[in-house]
Amino acid sequence: MAVARAGESSIRLTYRLSNGVVEEQIVYRLQEPDLGVSTPEMGRPFDADGVLFRSVAEARRIQLAYLFPPLEHLEVVRAAGLPEIDL
């Protein structure tokens, strides 16, 4: 969900539906009384398997490893004046 100001008395609300479709809507100050907080049953649960999440996160990190130079941390250590790490 994202909110951006669209004028003096309106905002642009961007949100994703449960089926993955992204929608956008302009909400005016006059509509404020009609808005409410969703119930927990409507949200996404946080009861997923932690080990599976960590495995997927690590797989994604490995997929994106090509974006970062392998010895970049050594350059940061030298710039900060900290002792170097022997590899």
N, C-alpha and C positions, 0 to 999 in steps of 0.2 A: 504494500500500500504506500502511496506517495501523495503528498498534499502540496500544492503550489498556489500562491495567490494569483487570482485571475482578475482582480479589480478591487474597488473600494469595499464592496460588500459581498464578495464571492470568492470561492476557491475552486481549483480544479482537482478533483479526486480521482486518482488512478488506482485500480485494484484488480486483483486476479481472482476469478471464480474458481470453485472447487474442480471444475473440469479443465482448468488451465487457460481459459480465455481471458485476455486482459481487456478491461473496459475502462472507460473514462466518463466522468460526469461532472458538470458544473453544479455546485451547491451554493445557493444564495443564503444570506443571513436570515431571510424570512423563513427558510426551511429548517432552521436550527432546532426549533421545538419538536420537529418530527424525527430527529436523529436520536439514536440510542446506542447503548453498548450491547454487543452480541453476547449471547449466553455461552458458557463454556462448551456445551454440547455442539455448538455450531463451529467451534474452532478446531484446530488440529491438535491431536493429543501429543504429549511428550513421553509416551511410554514405549518408545521403540528400543530395540536392542542396541546397547552402547557399543558392544564389540563390533557389530556389523557397521555401525556408523563410523567408528575409527578405521575399519578396514577400507571402507569406501573413501574416506577422507585421505588416507594414505595413498590409495590408488590414484586419486585425482592429483595429489601432490607430485607423484612420480610422473604422471602424464604431463604436468606443467614444468617439470624440472629443466627442460631445454630453454626456458625463458631466463634463467639465472646463471651467470658464470659460475663454474664449480669452485673457484678459489676466491670468490668475491669477499668472503668473510676475512681473509688474510689482509686484503687491502684496507678494510675498515679498521682492523686491529692496528696496523701500522699508522694510519692517520690519527687514531685516537691516542697513540703513544703508549699503548698497553703491551705487555710482553707477548712475543709471537708464540704461536702454537707449533710445536714440531710435529710434522706428519711423517 
